Amino acid sequence: MAGSRNAGLAAIMLIIAAVFAVAFPAPAEAQTPQEETVDGTSFLTVTGDVFATEVTVTGYNARTNTLHLTLVFYNGTDVASIPYNVTVYNLSGAKIGSNESSVTTSAGVSYYTVENFNVEITGAEALPAGYRVVVTVDTS
Amino acid sequence: MRLTPFLLSMLLLSTCLAEQQSTLLFHDGFEHGLGGWDEAVDCSLSAAESYSGNYSARLGFRRFSVQYLMRRVGAEEQPTGSFVFEFHVKLVRSSMEAVTLAALVFPTGPVAVAVSKDGRVSLGFGLFEPPVYGGLKLKRGVWVKVQLHIDYEGERVELYLDDEKALETGLRGRTLPLQEIWIGTIWLGGAGGYGMVMEAYYDDVALGGEELLNPKPPINLIAAAAASAIIGMEFMPLPPS
């Protein structure tokens, strides 16, 4: 079953990138002296039929310097697996962490959720105040 | 003289506390800088605020998403049994979320002191483990003494704010040796919805024996002492008119 799907896609190259940015800018205005906001922005670039529809930062552990993510992938075609790479950059564009894995697909299922996907931050002593998380799916 | 029952109860209480062994394993009032800590992230020395002496450690949002001081606990500072971790904190500003104030790291996992968005203090045992909330709130903008009592005999963890017990929960298998002391943010997000410290000051961080505890007497003890005092007063002869 999986093999037949792969054969059907042999001549098709799909490079899909979902790019999300998460930034914590210095708070410009405080709602109260005690409570201030930190905000993130996200955007999505899709160039194929398989891509990440959601990238959520669920936690960060300063002791292990590890970022915890929940990812949701959409499979709009007929691939046997969804290989993906998650790379974290600082706002200067330097890579500060990366990890990769893959999701095995099932017939008739379009959405796949990956919980507690971890990326160790190795290029910085701690998670910077501003950073970008880039999820790339390459089914070529 | 008629107040003897009251005085006796107070004397008994103070004697019990004084008999505990005195051991101070570690203390840092930041009078000599931040050199006693292995890692300092978004932390600086402050001469503008202090609980005692002239300096405190200031944690504040600057370059990183977390703000902390971390110290690995050496063999000479190791508790051998139940102990107390104490610090003084002045939390001025934080993000609109809960925030971890400090943590102890054991081989079997951490214990983190946190304050929720509405000011309630809590204890967390893991990033994705729901925290245990206490009944007291931490006042912002003023110095507060926070004490974490790791009680191996009673297999419990107690949290005190200014000598008043805020919560008590099970030890959950946290075993010695004590590996690290964290001041500030150890987690973001997670089950507690933790956020960032925007501005906080820490002073007089200490690790020691249970003699560091000076709990306020429970309400029922105060009531009993007051009742005994009143009973004693009832038998006092009225002064001659």
Contacts between the chains, C-beta under 8 A, distances in Angstrom:
chain1	res1	chain2	res2	distance
A	24	B	65	5.8
A	24	B	196	7.3
A	26	B	61	7.0
A	27	B	61	7.9
A	27	B	198	7.4
A	30	B	93	7.4
A	31	B	96	7.3
A	33	B	92	7.8
A	33	B	93	6.5
A	34	B	92	7.5
A	34	B	93	5.7
A	34	B	94	7.1
A	34	B	140	5.2
A	34	B	141	7.6
A	35	B	93	7.6
A	35	B	94	7.3
A	35	B	95	7.3
A	35	B	96	4.6
A	35	B	117	7.7
A	36	B	93	6.2
A	36	B	94	7.7
A	36	B	95	5.8
A	36	B	96	6.8
A	36	B	198	5.6
A	37	B	95	7.0
A	37	B	96	5.8
A	38	B	95	5.1
A	38	B	195	6.9
A	38	B	196	6.3
A	57	B	189	6.4
A	58	B	128	7.9
A	58	B	189	5.5
A	58	B	190	7.1
A	59	B	127	5.0
A	59	B	128	6.6
A	59	B	187	6.6
A	59	B	188	6.2
A	59	B	189	3.7
A	59	B	190	4.0
A	60	B	65	6.6
A	60	B	66	7.1
A	60	B	187	6.9
A	60	B	188	4.0
A	60	B	189	6.2
A	61	B	127	5.3
A	61	B	186	7.3
A	61	B	187	5.9
A	62	B	41	7.6
A	62	B	66	4.4
A	62	B	68	6.0
A	62	B	182	7.9
A	62	B	185	6.3
A	62	B	186	5.1
A	62	B	187	6.8
A	62	B	188	7.7
A	63	B	70	7.9
A	63	B	105	6.6
A	63	B	110	7.2
A	63	B	180	7.5
A	63	B	182	7.3
A	63	B	186	5.9
A	68	B	127	7.3
A	68	B	128	7.8
A	68	B	189	7.3
A	68	B	190	7.8
A	116	B	128	7.7
A	124	B	64	8.0
A	125	B	39	7.5
A	125	B	41	6.4
A	125	B	64	7.8
A	126	B	41	4.8
A	126	B	64	4.5
A	126	B	65	7.1
A	126	B	66	5.3
A	127	B	64	6.3
A	127	B	65	4.3
A	127	B	66	6.3
A	127	B	188	7.5
A	128	B	63	6.6
A	128	B	64	5.9
A	128	B	65	6.7
A	129	B	61	6.8
A	129	B	62	7.4
A	129	B	63	5.9
A	129	B	64	5.7
A	129	B	65	5.5
A	131	B	65	7.7
